[in-house]
Amino acid sequence: MTDIDGTVVAIQGHDVANTNPDDGYVLTYDAGDAEWQPKPVQATGLRTACFTVDDTWTCPDGVYNVLAIGCGGGGGGAAYGPAGGGALQQTGYISVTPGLTYDIEIGAGGTGGIGGVNGGSYPTNQGNDGLPTKFSYSSSILFLTRGGGGANSTSQGGNCANMKYAGTSLQFEPAAGGIGSGYDPYRYGNVNYINDYSGGIPGTGYTGSGNGGGAGPYGNGANGGNGHVSGNGENGYSAAANSGAGGGSGSAGDGSQYNSGDGGNGGSGAIRLIW
């Protein structure tokens, strides 16, 4: 419908809120107000935002779905023996509402196990799991990607976060963190098949050196601590921030009078939004 001078004032029986919008705007029907309103035209191509710390994101006008790609924190390495697992990269579409502000929580890497005096037996204080990365509105979690597993106190490395093709099927690769315990370590962390990052390298020197952490989606696994004859064990290395990679394990001390090293921390997670 037009008025007397030919200006369109209604479309399909609904009023046009602004008959003279600025350049770069297009009329869009707003069901809440039951009228046509000028909305800014989205720039050509996709827009993206990457978050590496806790933050918020306000949904732009005209955006009703967003693609989230992210990972939680990597697992922490044990004080001696197994290393931490890398986190899994996950992807999901999220329904969003223009104008609302959403909360982003980046998963912290799991802390490594604490070493101590061997006292004739090697402490295997386990590492902690990496925390999940979350995208939420109010108290509702709309997207969550879990972290990597912390190294436990047995011969098993941290939980898997890797994917690989076996024949025609996509499978999870077990034990993302390096495996090893007692006097049989020297294990590399597993690679990450998503972005082809490498697992951590085991420590060198004395037999009780630490193991390498599992690779994350955005970085290599951390290295294990070096061992020494007649001395304290070294700490495992921590994974880089926002890598989602696992921490390396600490090495054992040589004999009952020496300390084992601490396990390294896992790397924190990250998330990318595309709309």
C-alpha positions as CSV (number, residue, x, y, z in Angstrom):
1,M,0.0,0.0,0.0
2,T,1.2,3.5,-0.9
3,D,0.3,6.9,0.4
4,I,-0.8,9.8,-1.9
5,D,2.8,10.6,-3.0
6,G,3.6,7.0,-3.9
7,T,5.6,6.1,-0.8
8,V,5.2,2.5,0.4
9,V,3.7,2.7,3.9
10,A,2.5,-0.9,4.3
11,I,3.4,-4.4,2.8
12,Q,1.0,-7.3,3.0
13,G,-1.2,-5.4,5.4
14,H,1.6,-4.5,7.9
15,D,3.0,-1.0,8.5
16,V,6.5,0.1,7.3
17,A,8.1,1.6,10.4
18,N,10.6,3.8,8.5
19,T,9.8,4.8,4.9
20,N,13.2,6.6,4.4
21,P,16.0,4.4,5.9
22,D,19.7,5.1,5.5
23,D,21.8,3.5,2.8
24,G,22.9,-0.1,3.7
25,Y,19.5,-1.0,5.3
26,V,16.9,-3.4,4.0
27,L,13.3,-3.8,5.1
28,T,12.8,-6.9,7.3
29,Y,9.5,-8.1,8.8
30,D,9.6,-8.0,12.7
31,A,7.0,-10.5,14.0
32,G,7.3,-9.1,17.5
33,D,6.2,-5.6,16.5
34,A,4.1,-6.8,13.5
35,E,5.7,-4.3,11.2
36,W,8.5,-3.9,8.6
37,Q,11.6,-2.4,10.0
38,P,14.9,-1.3,8.4
39,K,17.8,-3.7,9.3
40,P,21.5,-3.3,8.4
41,V,22.6,-5.5,5.5
42,Q,25.2,-8.1,6.6
43,A,28.6,-7.6,5.1
44,T,29.5,-9.8,2.2
45,G,31.0,-13.1,3.3
46,L,31.0,-14.8,6.7
47,R,32.0,-13.1,9.9
48,T,34.0,-14.8,12.6
49,A,35.2,-14.1,16.1
50,C,37.7,-16.2,18.1
51,F,37.6,-16.3,21.9
52,T,40.6,-17.4,24.1
53,V,39.4,-16.0,27.4
54,D,36.0,-15.7,29.1
55,D,34.0,-13.1,27.3
56,T,30.5,-12.2,26.0
57,W,29.1,-12.0,22.4
58,T,26.2,-9.9,21.4
59,C,24.2,-11.3,18.5
60,P,24.1,-8.8,15.5
61,D,20.9,-7.8,13.8
62,G,19.7,-10.3,11.2
63,V,21.6,-13.3,12.6
64,Y,19.6,-16.2,13.9
65,N,22.2,-19.1,13.7
66,V,25.8,-19.3,14.5
67,L,28.4,-22.1,14.0
68,A,30.6,-22.8,17.0
69,I,33.9,-24.6,16.7
70,G,35.9,-25.2,19.9
71,C,37.6,-27.3,22.5
72,G,37.9,-27.6,26.2
73,G,41.1,-27.6,28.2
74,G,43.7,-30.4,27.9
75,G,44.2,-32.9,30.7
76,G,47.0,-32.5,33.3
77,G,49.9,-35.0,33.5
78,A,50.6,-37.3,36.4
79,A,53.5,-36.7,38.8
80,Y,55.1,-39.8,37.4
81,G,54.0,-42.2,34.7
82,P,51.2,-41.3,32.3
83,A,50.6,-37.9,30.7
84,G,47.5,-35.8,30.1
85,G,45.1,-36.2,27.1
86,G,44.3,-33.6,24.5
87,A,40.8,-32.2,24.2
88,L,38.4,-32.9,21.3
89,Q,37.4,-30.3,18.8
90,Q,33.6,-30.1,18.5
91,T,31.3,-28.3,16.1
92,G,27.7,-27.3,16.5
93,Y,25.0,-24.9,15.1
94,I,23.3,-22.7,17.7
95,S,20.0,-20.8,17.4
96,V,20.6,-17.3,18.5
97,T,18.4,-14.1,18.8
98,P,19.6,-10.7,17.5
99,G,20.3,-8.2,20.3
100,L,20.8,-10.8,23.1
101,T,24.2,-11.1,24.8
102,Y,25.7,-14.6,25.3
103,D,28.3,-15.8,27.8
104,I,31.5,-17.6,26.7
105,E,33.4,-19.6,29.2
106,I,36.8,-21.0,28.1
107,G,37.7,-24.3,29.7
108,A,40.9,-24.2,31.8
109,G,43.5,-26.9,31.3
110,G,43.7,-29.6,34.0
111,T,46.4,-29.1,36.6
112,G,49.2,-31.7,36.9
113,G,49.7,-34.1,39.7
114,I,51.9,-33.0,42.6
115,G,55.2,-34.9,43.1
116,G,56.8,-35.8,46.4
117,V,59.5,-37.8,48.2
118,N,59.6,-41.2,46.6
119,G,60.2,-43.1,49.9
120,G,60.9,-46.3,48.0
121,S,57.8,-46.1,45.9
122,Y,57.1,-43.7,43.1
123,P,54.1,-41.4,43.6
124,T,51.7,-41.4,40.7
125,N,49.5,-38.5,41.8
126,Q,47.1,-38.1,38.9
127,G,46.4,-35.1,36.8
128,N,43.1,-33.4,36.6
129,D,40.7,-33.3,33.7
130,G,40.5,-30.3,31.5
131,L,37.3,-28.2,31.9
132,P,34.7,-27.8,29.2
133,T,34.3,-24.7,27.0
134,K,30.7,-23.3,27.1
135,F,28.4,-21.0,25.1
136,S,25.4,-20.0,27.2
137,Y,22.5,-17.6,27.6
138,S,21.5,-16.9,31.2
139,S,21.6,-20.3,32.9
140,S,21.1,-22.3,29.7
141,I,24.1,-24.0,28.1
142,L,23.6,-23.9,24.3
143,F,27.0,-25.5,23.3
144,L,29.5,-27.4,25.4
145,T,32.7,-29.2,24.3
146,R,34.5,-31.3,26.9
147,G,38.1,-31.2,28.0
148,G,40.8,-33.8,27.8
149,G,41.2,-36.4,30.5
150,G,43.8,-36.0,33.2
151,A,46.3,-38.8,33.5
152,N,45.3,-41.4,36.1
153,S,47.4,-43.3,38.6
154,T,47.8,-46.4,36.5
155,S,49.6,-47.1,33.2
156,Q,46.9,-45.5,31.1
157,G,47.3,-42.0,29.7
158,G,44.7,-39.4,29.7
159,N,41.3,-39.8,27.8
160,C,41.3,-39.7,24.1
161,A,40.4,-36.7,22.1
162,N,41.6,-37.7,18.7
163,M,39.7,-38.9,15.7
164,K,41.0,-41.0,12.8
165,Y,39.6,-43.0,9.9
166,A,39.8,-46.7,10.1
167,G,38.6,-48.1,6.8
168,T,35.4,-46.2,6.1
169,S,34.5,-45.4,9.7
170,L,35.5,-42.5,11.9
171,Q,36.8,-43.7,15.2
172,F,38.2,-42.3,18.4
173,E,41.9,-43.0,19.0
174,P,42.4,-44.4,22.6
175,A,44.9,-42.9,25.1
176,A,45.7,-39.4,23.8
177,G,48.3,-39.0,26.5
178,G,51.5,-40.9,26.6
179,I,51.3,-44.3,28.3
180,G,53.8,-45.6,30.9
181,S,54.4,-46.4,34.5
182,G,57.1,-47.8,36.8
183,Y,60.4,-48.1,34.9
184,D,58.8,-48.4,31.5
185,P,57.9,-44.9,30.3
186,Y,59.5,-43.2,27.3
187,R,56.2,-42.8,25.5
188,Y,55.3,-40.1,23.1
189,G,51.9,-38.4,23.3
190,N,49.5,-39.3,20.4
191,V,49.0,-36.9,17.5
192,N,45.8,-35.0,16.9
193,Y,44.2,-36.1,13.6
194,I,42.0,-33.0,13.2
195,N,44.7,-30.4,12.6
196,D,47.7,-32.7,12.6
197,Y,49.5,-31.5,15.8
198,S,52.1,-33.7,17.4
199,G,52.1,-35.4,20.7
200,G,54.6,-34.4,23.4
201,I,58.1,-35.9,23.5
202,P,59.2,-38.1,26.5
203,G,61.9,-36.8,28.7
204,T,65.5,-38.0,28.3
205,G,68.2,-39.3,30.6
206,Y,67.4,-41.5,33.5
207,T,64.9,-44.4,33.0
208,G,62.2,-42.7,35.0
209,S,61.7,-39.8,32.6
210,G,58.2,-38.4,32.0
211,N,55.9,-39.1,29.1
212,G,54.6,-36.7,26.4
213,G,51.1,-35.3,26.6
214,G,48.4,-35.8,23.9
215,A,48.1,-33.2,21.1
216,G,45.2,-30.8,21.1
217,P,43.2,-29.4,18.2
218,Y,45.2,-26.2,18.3
219,G,48.7,-27.2,19.6
220,N,51.2,-29.9,20.3
221,G,51.2,-32.0,23.4
222,A,53.6,-31.0,26.2
223,N,56.9,-32.8,26.8
224,G,57.7,-35.0,29.7
225,G,60.2,-34.1,32.4
226,N,63.8,-35.2,32.1
227,G,65.2,-37.8,34.6
228,H,68.5,-37.6,36.4
229,V,70.8,-40.2,38.1
230,S,71.2,-39.3,41.8
231,G,68.9,-36.4,41.8
232,N,65.3,-35.1,41.8
233,G,63.1,-35.7,38.9
234,E,62.1,-32.7,36.7
235,N,58.6,-31.4,36.3
236,G,56.6,-32.3,33.2
237,Y,56.0,-29.4,30.8
238,S,52.7,-27.6,30.5
239,A,50.9,-27.2,27.2
240,A,50.5,-23.9,25.5
241,A,47.5,-21.7,26.3
242,N,44.4,-22.3,24.0
243,S,45.9,-25.4,22.5
244,G,43.6,-27.9,24.2
245,A,46.7,-30.1,24.5
246,G,47.7,-32.5,27.4
247,G,50.4,-31.8,30.0
248,G,53.5,-33.9,30.2
249,S,54.2,-36.1,33.2
250,G,56.9,-35.5,35.7
251,S,59.9,-37.8,36.0
252,A,60.8,-39.9,39.0
253,G,63.6,-39.1,41.4
254,D,66.5,-41.5,41.6
255,G,66.1,-43.5,44.8
256,S,64.0,-43.0,47.9
257,Q,65.7,-39.8,49.0
258,Y,64.9,-37.9,45.9
259,N,61.6,-36.2,44.8
260,S,59.6,-36.9,41.7
261,G,58.6,-34.0,39.5
262,D,55.2,-32.4,39.2
263,G,53.0,-33.2,36.2
264,G,52.5,-30.4,33.7
265,N,49.2,-28.6,33.2
266,G,47.0,-29.0,30.2
267,G,46.5,-26.1,27.8
268,S,43.3,-24.1,28.0
269,G,40.6,-24.3,25.3
270,A,39.2,-21.9,22.8
271,I,36.1,-21.3,20.7
272,R,35.4,-19.7,17.3
273,L,32.0,-18.4,16.2
274,I,31.1,-18.1,12.5
275,W,27.9,-16.4,11.2
